[in-house]
Amino acid sequence: MSTIKNLSNALLLSGALIAGVGMYLVFAKAGLPFQDAPPELVGRYMAFQESGEICLAVAGVVFLIGIIGHIIRKVSGERQKQATG
């Protein structure tokens, strides 16, 4: 049972770290779009913006899988207590 606990904790931590990277890319690296920017800066802005959005989406999925792992662990732990108790 501790394998599920460790795996779900690792997924929650990984999701939080990936979300941090995504927010860094979106807010710090991409920032606000330039007004009347040359194509090179528009391309750089779009690359950072899209990379950050992808990181945030992946982080949400990983975090959700970690939460599902915690729910499965709690439900199976309750069933084991009922069976033995």
PDB file of N, CA, C and O in Angstrom:
ATOM      1  N   MET A   1       0.814  -1.194   0.000  1.00  0.00           N
ATOM      2  CA  MET A   1       0.000   0.000   0.000  1.00  0.00           C
ATOM      3  C   MET A   1       0.858   1.258   0.000  1.00  0.00           C
ATOM      4  O   MET A   1       0.425   2.309  -0.474  1.00  0.00           O
ATOM      5  N   SER A   2       2.069   1.155   0.530  1.00  0.00           N
ATOM      6  CA  SER A   2       2.903   2.353   0.583  1.00  0.00           C
ATOM      7  C   SER A   2       3.399   2.749  -0.810  1.00  0.00           C
ATOM      8  O   SER A   2       3.791   3.896  -1.026  1.00  0.00           O
ATOM      9  N   THR A   3       3.383   1.803  -1.754  1.00  0.00           N
ATOM     10  CA  THR A   3       3.790   2.143  -3.119  1.00  0.00           C
ATOM     11  C   THR A   3       2.804   3.124  -3.736  1.00  0.00           C
ATOM     12  O   THR A   3       3.211   4.075  -4.403  1.00  0.00           O
ATOM     13  N   ILE A   4       1.528   2.905  -3.523  1.00  0.00           N
ATOM     14  CA  ILE A   4       0.518   3.825  -4.042  1.00  0.00           C
ATOM     15  C   ILE A   4       0.657   5.190  -3.367  1.00  0.00           C
ATOM     16  O   ILE A   4       0.519   6.226  -4.018  1.00  0.00           O
ATOM     17  N   LYS A   5       0.929   5.186  -2.068  1.00  0.00           N
ATOM     18  CA  LYS A   5       1.095   6.437  -1.336  1.00  0.00           C
ATOM     19  C   LYS A   5       2.298   7.209  -1.866  1.00  0.00           C
ATOM     20  O   LYS A   5       2.205   8.410  -2.120  1.00  0.00           O
ATOM     21  N   ASN A   6       3.426   6.521  -2.034  1.00  0.00           N
ATOM     22  CA  ASN A   6       4.620   7.196  -2.534  1.00  0.00           C
ATOM     23  C   ASN A   6       4.435   7.702  -3.953  1.00  0.00           C
ATOM     24  O   ASN A   6       4.870   8.805  -4.286  1.00  0.00           O
ATOM     25  N   LEU A   7       3.795   6.905  -4.784  1.00  0.00           N
ATOM     26  CA  LEU A   7       3.580   7.303  -6.171  1.00  0.00           C
ATOM     27  C   LEU A   7       2.632   8.499  -6.265  1.00  0.00           C
ATOM     28  O   LEU A   7       2.879   9.426  -7.036  1.00  0.00           O
ATOM     29  N   SER A   8       1.559   8.483  -5.492  1.00  0.00           N
ATOM     30  CA  SER A   8       0.625   9.600  -5.555  1.00  0.00           C
ATOM     31  C   SER A   8       1.244  10.870  -4.975  1.00  0.00           C
ATOM     32  O   SER A   8       0.987  11.965  -5.475  1.00  0.00           O
ATOM     33  N   ASN A   9       2.055  10.736  -3.929  1.00  0.00           N
ATOM     34  CA  ASN A   9       2.758  11.907  -3.392  1.00  0.00           C
ATOM     35  C   ASN A   9       3.747  12.466  -4.411  1.00  0.00           C
ATOM     36  O   ASN A   9       3.876  13.682  -4.554  1.00  0.00           O
ATOM     37  N   ALA A  10       4.441  11.582  -5.115  1.00  0.00           N
ATOM     38  CA  ALA A  10       5.392  12.025  -6.143  1.00  0.00           C
ATOM     39  C   ALA A  10       4.672  12.727  -7.288  1.00  0.00           C
ATOM     40  O   ALA A  10       5.170  13.713  -7.831  1.00  0.00           O
ATOM     41  N   LEU A  11       3.497  12.216  -7.655  1.00  0.00           N
ATOM     42  CA  LEU A  11       2.731  12.851  -8.724  1.00  0.00           C
ATOM     43  C   LEU A  11       2.222  14.228  -8.294  1.00  0.00           C
ATOM     44  O   LEU A  11       2.223  15.162  -9.096  1.00  0.00           O
ATOM     45  N   LEU A  12       1.794  14.362  -7.061  1.00  0.00           N
ATOM     46  CA  LEU A  12       1.345  15.669  -6.572  1.00  0.00           C
ATOM     47  C   LEU A  12       2.498  16.672  -6.573  1.00  0.00           C
ATOM     48  O   LEU A  12       2.332  17.818  -6.991  1.00  0.00           O
ATOM     49  N   LEU A  13       3.658  16.237  -6.105  1.00  0.00           N
ATOM     50  CA  LEU A  13       4.820  17.123  -6.081  1.00  0.00           C
ATOM     51  C   LEU A  13       5.270  17.475  -7.496  1.00  0.00           C
ATOM     52  O   LEU A  13       5.611  18.625  -7.774  1.00  0.00           O
ATOM     53  N   SER A  14       5.269  16.495  -8.380  1.00  0.00           N
ATOM     54  CA  SER A  14       5.655  16.753  -9.770  1.00  0.00           C
ATOM     55  C   SER A  14       4.687  17.721 -10.432  1.00  0.00           C
ATOM     56  O   SER A  14       5.109  18.617 -11.164  1.00  0.00           O
ATOM     57  N   GLY A  15       3.406  17.552 -10.186  1.00  0.00           N
ATOM     58  CA  GLY A  15       2.418  18.468 -10.742  1.00  0.00           C
ATOM     59  C   GLY A  15       2.623  19.887 -10.260  1.00  0.00           C
ATOM     60  O   GLY A  15       2.494  20.834 -11.036  1.00  0.00           O
ATOM     61  N   ALA A  16       2.942  20.043  -8.981  1.00  0.00           N
ATOM     62  CA  ALA A  16       3.184  21.381  -8.439  1.00  0.00           C
ATOM     63  C   ALA A  16       4.441  21.999  -9.050  1.00  0.00           C
ATOM     64  O   ALA A  16       4.452  23.190  -9.359  1.00  0.00           O
ATOM     65  N   LEU A  17       5.492  21.209  -9.226  1.00  0.00           N
ATOM     66  CA  LEU A  17       6.731  21.728  -9.819  1.00  0.00           C
ATOM     67  C   LEU A  17       6.537  22.105 -11.289  1.00  0.00           C
ATOM     68  O   LEU A  17       7.030  23.138 -11.741  1.00  0.00           O
ATOM     69  N   ILE A  18       5.825  21.270 -12.022  1.00  0.00           N
ATOM     70  CA  ILE A  18       5.570  21.575 -13.437  1.00  0.00           C
ATOM     71  C   ILE A  18       4.702  22.826 -13.553  1.00  0.00           C
ATOM     72  O   ILE A  18       4.903  23.637 -14.457  1.00  0.00           O
ATOM     73  N   ALA A  19       3.742  22.985 -12.647  1.00  0.00           N
ATOM     74  CA  ALA A  19       2.914  24.191 -12.653  1.00  0.00           C
ATOM     75  C   ALA A  19       3.762  25.429 -12.365  1.00  0.00           C
ATOM     76  O   ALA A  19       3.538  26.488 -12.951  1.00  0.00           O
ATOM     77  N   GLY A  20       4.729  25.297 -11.468  1.00  0.00           N
ATOM     78  CA  GLY A  20       5.626  26.412 -11.187  1.00  0.00           C
ATOM     79  C   GLY A  20       6.439  26.812 -12.407  1.00  0.00           C
ATOM     80  O   GLY A  20       6.616  28.000 -12.678  1.00  0.00           O
ATOM     81  N   VAL A  21       6.934  25.821 -13.143  1.00  0.00           N
ATOM     82  CA  VAL A  21       7.679  26.103 -14.369  1.00  0.00           C
ATOM     83  C   VAL A  21       6.770  26.766 -15.395  1.00  0.00           C
ATOM     84  O   VAL A  21       7.174  27.717 -16.064  1.00  0.00           O
ATOM     85  N   GLY A  22       5.559  26.273 -15.519  1.00  0.00           N
ATOM     86  CA  GLY A  22       4.608  26.854 -16.469  1.00  0.00           C
ATOM     87  C   GLY A  22       4.274  28.296 -16.139  1.00  0.00           C
ATOM     88  O   GLY A  22       4.210  29.145 -17.029  1.00  0.00           O
ATOM     89  N   MET A  23       4.060  28.574 -14.856  1.00  0.00           N
ATOM     90  CA  MET A  23       3.766  29.955 -14.470  1.00  0.00           C
ATOM     91  C   MET A  23       4.970  30.865 -14.705  1.00  0.00           C
ATOM     92  O   MET A  23       4.815  32.026 -15.085  1.00  0.00           O
ATOM     93  N   TYR A  24       6.166  30.333 -14.476  1.00  0.00           N
ATOM     94  CA  TYR A  24       7.370  31.121 -14.752  1.00  0.00           C
ATOM     95  C   TYR A  24       7.449  31.466 -16.238  1.00  0.00           C
ATOM     96  O   TYR A  24       7.757  32.602 -16.599  1.00  0.00           O
ATOM     97  N   LEU A  25       7.174  30.495 -17.088  1.00  0.00           N
ATOM     98  CA  LEU A  25       7.235  30.749 -18.527  1.00  0.00           C
ATOM     99  C   LEU A  25       6.171  31.748 -18.971  1.00  0.00           C
ATOM    100  O   LEU A  25       6.445  32.634 -19.780  1.00  0.00           O
ATOM    101  N   VAL A  26       4.970  31.605 -18.446  1.00  0.00           N
ATOM    102  CA  VAL A  26       3.883  32.483 -18.875  1.00  0.00           C
ATOM    103  C   VAL A  26       4.064  33.895 -18.339  1.00  0.00           C
ATOM    104  O   VAL A  26       3.914  34.862 -19.086  1.00  0.00           O
ATOM    105  N   PHE A  27       4.383  34.028 -17.058  1.00  0.00           N
ATOM    106  CA  PHE A  27       4.387  35.353 -16.449  1.00  0.00           C
ATOM    107  C   PHE A  27       5.743  36.049 -16.516  1.00  0.00           C
ATOM    108  O   PHE A  27       5.804  37.247 -16.792  1.00  0.00           O
ATOM    109  N   ALA A  28       6.827  35.323 -16.270  1.00  0.00           N
ATOM    110  CA  ALA A  28       8.144  35.971 -16.227  1.00  0.00           C
ATOM    111  C   ALA A  28       8.800  36.034 -17.602  1.00  0.00           C
ATOM    112  O   ALA A  28       9.293  37.087 -18.007  1.00  0.00           O
ATOM    113  N   LYS A  29       8.808  34.921 -18.317  1.00  0.00           N
ATOM    114  CA  LYS A  29       9.496  34.900 -19.604  1.00  0.00           C
ATOM    115  C   LYS A  29       8.670  35.550 -20.710  1.00  0.00           C
ATOM    116  O   LYS A  29       9.184  36.378 -21.462  1.00  0.00           O
ATOM    117  N   ALA A  30       7.401  35.184 -20.814  1.00  0.00           N
ATOM    118  CA  ALA A  30       6.574  35.768 -21.878  1.00  0.00           C
ATOM    119  C   ALA A  30       6.134  37.175 -21.495  1.00  0.00           C
ATOM    120  O   ALA A  30       6.267  38.109 -22.286  1.00  0.00           O
ATOM    121  N   GLY A  31       5.614  37.324 -20.287  1.00  0.00           N
ATOM    122  CA  GLY A  31       5.189  38.641 -19.826  1.00  0.00           C
ATOM    123  C   GLY A  31       4.049  39.203 -20.659  1.00  0.00           C
ATOM    124  O   GLY A  31       3.248  38.463 -21.229  1.00  0.00           O
ATOM    125  N   LEU A  32       3.993  40.510 -20.716  1.00  0.00           N
ATOM    126  CA  LEU A  32       2.971  41.180 -21.517  1.00  0.00           C
ATOM    127  C   LEU A  32       3.426  41.260 -22.967  1.00  0.00           C
ATOM    128  O   LEU A  32       4.617  41.437 -23.225  1.00  0.00           O
ATOM    129  N   PRO A  33       2.515  41.135 -23.910  1.00  0.00           N
ATOM    130  CA  PRO A  33       2.928  41.217 -25.321  1.00  0.00           C
ATOM    131  C   PRO A  33       3.392  42.633 -25.672  1.00  0.00           C
ATOM    132  O   PRO A  33       2.886  43.626 -25.150  1.00  0.00           O
ATOM    133  N   PHE A  34       4.359  42.684 -26.560  1.00  0.00           N
ATOM    134  CA  PHE A  34       4.894  43.969 -26.998  1.00  0.00           C
ATOM    135  C   PHE A  34       3.922  44.650 -27.955  1.00  0.00           C
ATOM    136  O   PHE A  34       3.218  43.988 -28.717  1.00  0.00           O
ATOM    137  N   GLN A  35       3.892  45.968 -27.905  1.00  0.00           N
ATOM    138  CA  GLN A  35       3.049  46.715 -28.829  1.00  0.00           C
ATOM    139  C   GLN A  35       3.890  47.066 -30.054  1.00  0.00           C
ATOM    140  O   GLN A  35       4.989  47.604 -29.923  1.00  0.00           O
ATOM    141  N   ASP A  36       3.378  46.765 -31.231  1.00  0.00           N
ATOM    142  CA  ASP A  36       4.078  46.995 -32.503  1.00  0.00           C
ATOM    143  C   ASP A  36       5.467  46.363 -32.501  1.00  0.00           C
ATOM    144  O   ASP A  36       6.453  47.011 -32.854  1.00  0.00           O
ATOM    145  N   ALA A  37       5.534  45.112 -32.107  1.00  0.00           N
ATOM    146  CA  ALA A  37       6.813  44.414 -31.985  1.00  0.00           C
ATOM    147  C   ALA A  37       7.237  43.836 -33.329  1.00  0.00           C
ATOM    148  O   ALA A  37       6.393  43.525 -34.169  1.00  0.00           O
ATOM    149  N   PRO A  38       8.549  43.693 -33.533  1.00  0.00           N
ATOM    150  CA  PRO A  38       9.024  43.021 -34.742  1.00  0.00           C
ATOM    151  C   PRO A  38       8.664  41.530 -34.681  1.00  0.00           C
ATOM    152  O   PRO A  38       8.387  41.002 -33.604  1.00  0.00           O
ATOM    153  N   PRO A  39       8.669  40.866 -35.817  1.00  0.00           N
ATOM    154  CA  PRO A  39       8.265  39.450 -35.849  1.00  0.00           C
ATOM    155  C   PRO A  39       9.102  38.542 -34.938  1.00  0.00           C
ATOM    156  O   PRO A  39       8.589  37.548 -34.425  1.00  0.00           O
ATOM    157  N   GLU A  40      10.371  38.869 -34.734  1.00  0.00           N
ATOM    158  CA  GLU A  40      11.213  38.031 -33.874  1.00  0.00           C
ATOM    159  C   GLU A  40      10.700  38.040 -32.423  1.00  0.00           C
ATOM    160  O   GLU A  40      10.650  37.002 -31.763  1.00  0.00           O
ATOM    161  N   LEU A  41      10.322  39.234 -31.945  1.00  0.00           N
ATOM    162  CA  LEU A  41       9.831  39.323 -30.572  1.00  0.00           C
ATOM    163  C   LEU A  41       8.446  38.708 -30.425  1.00  0.00           C
ATOM    164  O   LEU A  41       8.129  38.123 -29.389  1.00  0.00           O
ATOM    165  N   VAL A  42       7.627  38.838 -31.451  1.00  0.00           N
ATOM    166  CA  VAL A  42       6.310  38.203 -31.413  1.00  0.00           C
ATOM    167  C   VAL A  42       6.461  36.686 -31.382  1.00  0.00           C
ATOM    168  O   VAL A  42       5.737  36.003 -30.658  1.00  0.00           O
ATOM    169  N   GLY A  43       7.394  36.162 -32.160  1.00  0.00           N
ATOM    170  CA  GLY A  43       7.646  34.721 -32.168  1.00  0.00           C
ATOM    171  C   GLY A  43       8.155  34.231 -30.822  1.00  0.00           C
ATOM    172  O   GLY A  43       7.748  33.172 -30.344  1.00  0.00           O
ATOM    173  N   ARG A  44       9.055  35.011 -30.209  1.00  0.00           N
ATOM    174  CA  ARG A  44       9.584  34.636 -28.896  1.00  0.00           C
ATOM    175  C   ARG A  44       8.479  34.651 -27.851  1.00  0.00           C
ATOM    176  O   ARG A  44       8.384  33.743 -27.025  1.00  0.00           O
ATOM    177  N   TYR A  45       7.644  35.686 -27.888  1.00  0.00           N
ATOM    178  CA  TYR A  45       6.527  35.783 -26.943  1.00  0.00           C
ATOM    179  C   TYR A  45       5.586  34.590 -27.106  1.00  0.00           C
ATOM    180  O   TYR A  45       5.194  33.968 -26.119  1.00  0.00           O
ATOM    181  N   MET A  46       5.228  34.276 -28.332  1.00  0.00           N
ATOM    182  CA  MET A  46       4.305  33.166 -28.582  1.00  0.00           C
ATOM    183  C   MET A  46       4.896  31.832 -28.140  1.00  0.00           C
ATOM    184  O   MET A  46       4.181  30.986 -27.604  1.00  0.00           O
ATOM    185  N   ALA A  47       6.198  31.635 -28.361  1.00  0.00           N
ATOM    186  CA  ALA A  47       6.848  30.378 -27.961  1.00  0.00           C
ATOM    187  C   ALA A  47       6.802  30.206 -26.446  1.00  0.00           C
ATOM    188  O   ALA A  47       6.449  29.134 -25.954  1.00  0.00           O
ATOM    189  N   PHE A  48       7.159  31.256 -25.702  1.00  0.00           N
ATOM    190  CA  PHE A  48       7.116  31.156 -24.246  1.00  0.00           C
ATOM    191  C   PHE A  48       5.690  30.994 -23.741  1.00  0.00           C
ATOM    192  O   PHE A  48       5.441  30.226 -22.812  1.00  0.00           O
ATOM    193  N   GLN A  49       4.764  31.706 -24.341  1.00  0.00           N
ATOM    194  CA  GLN A  49       3.365  31.630 -23.923  1.00  0.00           C
ATOM    195  C   GLN A  49       2.807  30.225 -24.146  1.00  0.00           C
ATOM    196  O   GLN A  49       2.172  29.662 -23.254  1.00  0.00           O
ATOM    197  N   GLU A  50       3.037  29.663 -25.315  1.00  0.00           N
ATOM    198  CA  GLU A  50       2.521  28.325 -25.612  1.00  0.00           C
ATOM    199  C   GLU A  50       3.203  27.259 -24.769  1.00  0.00           C
ATOM    200  O   GLU A  50       2.552  26.314 -24.326  1.00  0.00           O
ATOM    201  N   SER A  51       4.508  27.397 -24.541  1.00  0.00           N
ATOM    202  CA  SER A  51       5.220  26.432 -23.701  1.00  0.00           C
ATOM    203  C   SER A  51       4.678  26.459 -22.279  1.00  0.00           C
ATOM    204  O   SER A  51       4.490  25.411 -21.662  1.00  0.00           O
ATOM    205  N   GLY A  52       4.430  27.648 -21.764  1.00  0.00           N
ATOM    206  CA  GLY A  52       3.881  27.763 -20.423  1.00  0.00           C
ATOM    207  C   GLY A  52       2.488  27.191 -20.314  1.00  0.00           C
ATOM    208  O   GLY A  52       2.159  26.545 -19.319  1.00  0.00           O
ATOM    209  N   GLU A  53       1.668  27.417 -21.317  1.00  0.00           N
ATOM    210  CA  GLU A  53       0.310  26.867 -21.290  1.00  0.00           C
ATOM    211  C   GLU A  53       0.324  25.349 -21.350  1.00  0.00           C
ATOM    212  O   GLU A  53      -0.478  24.694 -20.684  1.00  0.00           O
ATOM    213  N   ILE A  54       1.225  24.785 -22.139  1.00  0.00           N
ATOM    214  CA  ILE A  54       1.343  23.327 -22.208  1.00  0.00           C
ATOM    215  C   ILE A  54       1.802  22.774 -20.868  1.00  0.00           C
ATOM    216  O   ILE A  54       1.284  21.755 -20.409  1.00  0.00           O
ATOM    217  N   CYS A  55       2.770  23.434 -20.232  1.00  0.00           N
ATOM    218  CA  CYS A  55       3.229  22.991 -18.917  1.00  0.00           C
ATOM    219  C   CYS A  55       2.106  23.034 -17.896  1.00  0.00           C
ATOM    220  O   CYS A  55       1.976  22.119 -17.083  1.00  0.00           O
ATOM    221  N   LEU A  56       1.301  24.069 -17.926  1.00  0.00           N
ATOM    222  CA  LEU A  56       0.190  24.169 -16.983  1.00  0.00           C
ATOM    223  C   LEU A  56      -0.859  23.085 -17.231  1.00  0.00           C
ATOM    224  O   LEU A  56      -1.437  22.553 -16.283  1.00  0.00           O
ATOM    225  N   ALA A  57      -1.103  22.760 -18.485  1.00  0.00           N
ATOM    226  CA  ALA A  57      -2.068  21.693 -18.788  1.00  0.00           C
ATOM    227  C   ALA A  57      -1.546  20.336 -18.315  1.00  0.00           C
ATOM    228  O   ALA A  57      -2.288  19.552 -17.724  1.00  0.00           O
ATOM    229  N   VAL A  58      -0.275  20.065 -18.575  1.00  0.00           N
ATOM    230  CA  VAL A  58       0.325  18.800 -18.136  1.00  0.00           C
ATOM    231  C   VAL A  58       0.337  18.731 -16.611  1.00  0.00           C
ATOM    232  O   VAL A  58       0.078  17.676 -16.032  1.00  0.00           O
ATOM    233  N   ALA A  59       0.636  19.854 -15.963  1.00  0.00           N
ATOM    234  CA  ALA A  59       0.659  19.884 -14.503  1.00  0.00           C
ATOM    235  C   ALA A  59      -0.717  19.566 -13.935  1.00  0.00           C
ATOM    236  O   ALA A  59      -0.826  18.852 -12.939  1.00  0.00           O
ATOM    237  N   GLY A  60      -1.759  20.086 -14.554  1.00  0.00           N
ATOM    238  CA  GLY A  60      -3.105  19.797 -14.093  1.00  0.00           C
ATOM    239  C   GLY A  60      -3.442  18.323 -14.191  1.00  0.00           C
ATOM    240  O   GLY A  60      -4.052  17.759 -13.283  1.00  0.00           O
ATOM    241  N   VAL A  61      -3.048  17.696 -15.288  1.00  0.00           N
ATOM    242  CA  VAL A  61      -3.321  16.264 -15.466  1.00  0.00           C
ATOM    243  C   VAL A  61      -2.534  15.440 -14.458  1.00  0.00           C
ATOM    244  O   VAL A  61      -3.084  14.523 -13.848  1.00  0.00           O
ATOM    245  N   VAL A  62      -1.251  15.753 -14.273  1.00  0.00           N
ATOM    246  CA  VAL A  62      -0.416  15.006 -13.331  1.00  0.00           C
ATOM    247  C   VAL A  62      -0.942  15.172 -11.908  1.00  0.00           C
ATOM    248  O   VAL A  62      -1.004  14.205 -11.149  1.00  0.00           O
ATOM    249  N   PHE A  63      -1.317  16.390 -11.549  1.00  0.00           N
ATOM    250  CA  PHE A  63      -1.854  16.649 -10.219  1.00  0.00           C
ATOM    251  C   PHE A  63      -3.164  15.895 -10.002  1.00  0.00           C
ATOM    252  O   PHE A  63      -3.395  15.356  -8.919  1.00  0.00           O
ATOM    253  N   LEU A  64      -4.015  15.853 -11.016  1.00  0.00           N
ATOM    254  CA  LEU A  64      -5.282  15.130 -10.924  1.00  0.00           C
ATOM    255  C   LEU A  64      -5.051  13.631 -10.746  1.00  0.00           C
ATOM    256  O   LEU A  64      -5.758  12.986  -9.971  1.00  0.00           O
ATOM    257  N   ILE A  65      -4.075  13.074 -11.450  1.00  0.00           N
ATOM    258  CA  ILE A  65      -3.760  11.656 -11.287  1.00  0.00           C
ATOM    259  C   ILE A  65      -3.267  11.382  -9.867  1.00  0.00           C
ATOM    260  O   ILE A  65      -3.596  10.349  -9.284  1.00  0.00           O
ATOM    261  N   GLY A  66      -2.480  12.302  -9.310  1.00  0.00           N
ATOM    262  CA  GLY A  66      -2.034  12.147  -7.924  1.00  0.00           C
ATOM    263  C   GLY A  66      -3.191  12.177  -6.941  1.00  0.00           C
ATOM    264  O   GLY A  66      -3.204  11.412  -5.977  1.00  0.00           O
ATOM    265  N   ILE A  67      -4.157  13.048  -7.172  1.00  0.00           N
ATOM    266  CA  ILE A  67      -5.334  13.106  -6.293  1.00  0.00           C
ATOM    267  C   ILE A  67      -6.142  11.820  -6.397  1.00  0.00           C
ATOM    268  O   ILE A  67      -6.624  11.301  -5.390  1.00  0.00           O
ATOM    269  N   ILE A  68      -6.290  11.307  -7.613  1.00  0.00           N
ATOM    270  CA  ILE A  68      -7.011  10.038  -7.795  1.00  0.00           C
ATOM    271  C   ILE A  68      -6.288   8.912  -7.062  1.00  0.00           C
ATOM    272  O   ILE A  68      -6.936   8.046  -6.474  1.00  0.00           O
ATOM    273  N   GLY A  69      -4.967   8.911  -7.087  1.00  0.00           N
ATOM    274  CA  GLY A  69      -4.194   7.911  -6.339  1.00  0.00           C
ATOM    275  C   GLY A  69      -4.449   7.991  -4.849  1.00  0.00           C
ATOM    276  O   GLY A  69      -4.575   6.961  -4.187  1.00  0.00           O
ATOM    277  N   HIS A  70      -4.529   9.204  -4.309  1.00  0.00           N
ATOM    278  CA  HIS A  70      -4.835   9.367  -2.886  1.00  0.00           C
ATOM    279  C   HIS A  70      -6.236   8.864  -2.560  1.00  0.00           C
ATOM    280  O   HIS A  70      -6.444   8.233  -1.523  1.00  0.00           O
ATOM    281  N   ILE A  71      -7.189   9.135  -3.431  1.00  0.00           N
ATOM    282  CA  ILE A  71      -8.561   8.667  -3.199  1.00  0.00           C
ATOM    283  C   ILE A  71      -8.606   7.143  -3.223  1.00  0.00           C
ATOM    284  O   ILE A  71      -9.254   6.527  -2.377  1.00  0.00           O
ATOM    285  N   ILE A  72      -7.926   6.537  -4.181  1.00  0.00           N
ATOM    286  CA  ILE A  72      -7.901   5.065  -4.261  1.00  0.00           C
ATOM    287  C   ILE A  72      -7.264   4.471  -3.010  1.00  0.00           C
ATOM    288  O   ILE A  72      -7.740   3.464  -2.485  1.00  0.00           O
ATOM    289  N   ARG A  73      -6.189   5.094  -2.535  1.00  0.00           N
ATOM    290  CA  ARG A  73      -5.509   4.592  -1.342  1.00  0.00           C
ATOM    291  C   ARG A  73      -6.425   4.682  -0.121  1.00  0.00           C
ATOM    292  O   ARG A  73      -6.472   3.753   0.685  1.00  0.00           O
ATOM    293  N   LYS A  74      -7.147   5.784   0.021  1.00  0.00           N
ATOM    294  CA  LYS A  74      -8.036   5.933   1.173  1.00  0.00           C
ATOM    295  C   LYS A  74      -9.205   4.952   1.115  1.00  0.00           C
ATOM    296  O   LYS A  74      -9.576   4.369   2.134  1.00  0.00           O
ATOM    297  N   VAL A  75      -9.785   4.769  -0.066  1.00  0.00           N
ATOM    298  CA  VAL A  75     -10.912   3.845  -0.201  1.00  0.00           C
ATOM    299  C   VAL A  75     -10.454   2.411   0.050  1.00  0.00           C
ATOM    300  O   VAL A  75     -11.136   1.667   0.754  1.00  0.00           O
ATOM    301  N   SER A  76      -9.329   2.015  -0.503  1.00  0.00           N
ATOM    302  CA  SER A  76      -8.860   0.647  -0.289  1.00  0.00           C
ATOM    303  C   SER A  76      -8.418   0.444   1.152  1.00  0.00           C
ATOM    304  O   SER A  76      -8.549  -0.660   1.681  1.00  0.00           O
ATOM    305  N   GLY A  77      -7.897   1.481   1.799  1.00  0.00           N
ATOM    306  CA  GLY A  77      -7.529   1.375   3.211  1.00  0.00           C
ATOM    307  C   GLY A  77      -8.741   1.197   4.097  1.00  0.00           C
ATOM    308  O   GLY A  77      -8.689   0.440   5.067  1.00  0.00           O
ATOM    309  N   GLU A  78      -9.832   1.878   3.786  1.00  0.00           N
ATOM    310  CA  GLU A  78     -11.064   1.723   4.555  1.00  0.00           C
ATOM    311  C   GLU A  78     -11.652   0.328   4.368  1.00  0.00           C
ATOM    312  O   GLU A  78     -12.180  -0.255   5.315  1.00  0.00           O
ATOM    313  N   ARG A  79     -11.565  -0.204   3.160  1.00  0.00           N
ATOM    314  CA  ARG A  79     -12.100  -1.553   2.920  1.00  0.00           C
ATOM    315  C   ARG A  79     -11.269  -2.595   3.657  1.00  0.00           C
ATOM    316  O   ARG A  79     -11.817  -3.574   4.164  1.00  0.00           O
ATOM    317  N   GLN A  80      -9.958  -2.400   3.724  1.00  0.00           N
ATOM    318  CA  GLN A  80      -9.124  -3.352   4.448  1.00  0.00           C
ATOM    319  C   GLN A  80      -9.427  -3.307   5.940  1.00  0.00           C
ATOM    320  O   GLN A  80      -9.436  -4.344   6.604  1.00  0.00           O
ATOM    321  N   LYS A  81      -9.677  -2.106   6.474  1.00  0.00           N
ATOM    322  CA  LYS A  81     -10.009  -1.987   7.902  1.00  0.00           C
ATOM    323  C   LYS A  81     -11.344  -2.658   8.195  1.00  0.00           C
ATOM    324  O   LYS A  81     -11.492  -3.291   9.240  1.00  0.00           O
ATOM    325  N   GLN A  82     -12.314  -2.536   7.302  1.00  0.00           N
ATOM    326  CA  GLN A  82     -13.620  -3.158   7.496  1.00  0.00           C
ATOM    327  C   GLN A  82     -13.505  -4.667   7.418  1.00  0.00           C
ATOM    328  O   GLN A  82     -14.193  -5.376   8.153  1.00  0.00           O
ATOM    329  N   ALA A  83     -12.653  -5.171   6.544  1.00  0.00           N
ATOM    330  CA  ALA A  83     -12.511  -6.621   6.370  1.00  0.00           C
ATOM    331  C   ALA A  83     -11.803  -7.247   7.580  1.00  0.00           C
ATOM    332  O   ALA A  83     -12.136  -8.362   7.981  1.00  0.00           O
ATOM    333  N   THR A  84     -10.834  -6.539   8.159  1.00  0.00           N
ATOM    334  CA  THR A  84     -10.087  -7.104   9.282  1.00  0.00           C
ATOM    335  C   THR A  84     -10.714  -6.752  10.628  1.00  0.00           C
ATOM    336  O   THR A  84     -10.487  -7.451  11.615  1.00  0.00           O
ATOM    337  N   GLY A  85     -11.493  -5.689  10.679  1.00  0.00           N
ATOM    338  CA  GLY A  85     -12.030  -5.210  11.954  1.00  0.00           C
ATOM    339  C   GLY A  85     -13.376  -5.691  12.213  1.00  0.00           C
ATOM    340  O   GLY A  85     -13.958  -5.370  13.249  1.00  0.00           O
TER     341      GLY A  85
END
